[in-house]
Amino acid sequence: MSFTQFALRFPDEAAWRAVATAGAPVEMHEVGTVFAPLPPDAEEGAEPEPLPGYHVVVVTRDPLPGAWQAAALSAAPPGMPLFAGIPYGTVAASVPLSISRRQLLLELLERGLITAEEAEAAATVGAVPAKVAAVFDRLPPEQAIAARITWASMIEALRSDPLVPMLAAAEGKDDTYVDAVFASAAAR
């Protein structure tokens, strides 16, 4: 399942709240006031000025509802071309926030990161593949047991889980690779 990310600016919080309660399937959002950066010559202790509007980043599984499109302002405030790294008024494909256990195991198998036997054992009894177990073994005892419990009971893999970058680093992989794994797995 794919997600779409939008950067929006509403006139105020009330306008956002009115649209946010319209039943759109939001998976995640960041909201709040965005402040203009202080100029290099600003006096010590100077307070940044809030930019106009209420700023929102939403990630949805569906297209942005028409009510949201009508309520959102499309132009970035002066001096703020991006909010949370996303240009205002544009839509960018987003890395999935989560993938199912099945999608993860199939993707790891296809990439050769686990064997067919490990994939089947993980799917049927929650067994931990050898490379994953090796990472867990290097954790402090209380974190290791939490990681094993998380793996065994996992229904979905969250991109934001702190174990994800640890497992990637153990394989010499970076965030770009992990994003590609999640995007590819989501298409399964």
N, C-alpha and C positions, 0 to 999 in steps of 0.2 A: 504494500500500500504506500502510495507516495504522499508527501506533504508539500504544502506550498507556504511560503513565508512572505508576509507583507509588512512594510513599514508605513504607518499611518500617522497623521496628525489631525486631531480633533480640536475644535475651538476651545473646549474646556472639558473637565472631568465629567460633568453632567451629560454632555453630548456623547462621550464614550460609553457611560453607564447605560444610557437609553438604547444604544445600539448593541451593547454587550449582552443585554437581557433579551435580545430578539431571537435567541435560540440558535445562534450560529455554533457549529461544532469546533470550538477552539480547544486545541490541545495544550497550548502554552502561550503565555503572553508576558511581556514586560511593559510596565506602564510608568508614567510619571512625568515629572518636569525635567526638561533638558536645560542645562545652563550653558551660556556662551563661554568659550574659553577666555581666560584672562589674557590681556595683551602682555607681551614680554616686559614692558616697562611699568606694569601695575605696581602700586604701592604695596608694601608688605601688609598682610591682613585684609587686603581688598576682597570683597565678596563678589562672586560671579553673578551676572544678571541672568534671571530666568528667561528663556526664550518663550515667545508666545505659543499658546496651545498646550494640548495634552498629548503626549507622544506614546505610541503603542506599537509593539511588534507582536504580531499574531502568527501562529503556525496552525494551519487548518488542514484537514484531510479533504476538504471539498473546496470548490471555487469560493472566492470571497462573496458573501451575499450582497445583493444589490443595495440593501439598506446601508450596509457598511460603506460601499463605494460612494454612495450619495452623501453620507455624513462626513467622510474623511476629506481632509484637505490634501491636495496632491503636491503642493510645492513645499520644499524645505524652507524652514525659517532662515533668514539671512545669517550667514556665517556658520551654518550647520548643514552641510551637504549630505551627511549620513547620520542615521540613528541606529545604534547597535550594528554598524557596519553595512546597513542595507540602504540603498538610495531610496528616497521618498518617491512615491508614485510609480515604483517599479516592482515587478514580481520576480523573485529568484527561486529556482528550485532549491529545496532545502534537504539536508541530510535527514533521513527519518529519525525521529526521536526514539523509536523502539522498533525491534523486529521480533517475530515470534521465535520460540525455541527451535521449532522445525526449520524456519528460514535460516537461523544462525548455523545449525548443524549442517544443513545442506551446503551452505556457502563455505564453511570451514573445510568440509570434505572436498568440495570442488577445487579449492585452492591448495589442497594437499597439506593443510595444517593439522588435520586429524585423519586417522585411518577409517575405513568403512566399519571395522569392528568397534572402534571407539565411538563413532557416530551412532551406531545401533545401540550400544550399551548406554550411551548418554541419553538416548531417546527413550529407552525402555525402563532403565533402572536408575537413571540419574548419575551414572558413573562419570568420573572426572577423567578426561583424556590425559595422557602422560605429560604433554607439554604444559597443559593448564595446571596439573598437579604439581609440577616442578616450580611454577611461579607461586602457588599457594604455600609450598613447603618453605619458601624463603621469607614468608611473612611472619610477624610476631604471632605466637600461639593463638591469642584471642582473635586476631584478624584472620588467621588461617582457617579457624573453625567457622567463622562467619562467612568467609568466602566459599567454603565447601557446602555449607547449608544453602547459601544463595544459589550456587550452581545446581545443587540437587533439586531445589524447589522452584527453580526459575521457570516462569511461564513465558516471559518475554525478556529480551536483552535490552537494557536501556543504554543509549549512547552516552548518557551522562554518568553512568556508574563508574566510580573511581577504579574499579578493577579493569575496565576496558583499556585505558592507556598503559596500565602495568603489564597486561597480557601482550599488548602490541609491542611494547618496548622489549620484552623478553624475546620476541621474534625479530627484533631490529626494524620494526615498522613504525611509521609516524602517523600523525593525525589524518593526513591526506589518505593514506592507505586504509585506515579504519573507516573514514567517511565512505570510501569506495566500497568497502565490504558491506556497510549498512545499506548503501544505495542499491547495490547489486542484490543483496539478500531480500530487500523489500519487494523486488520485482518477481520473486518466486511465488 
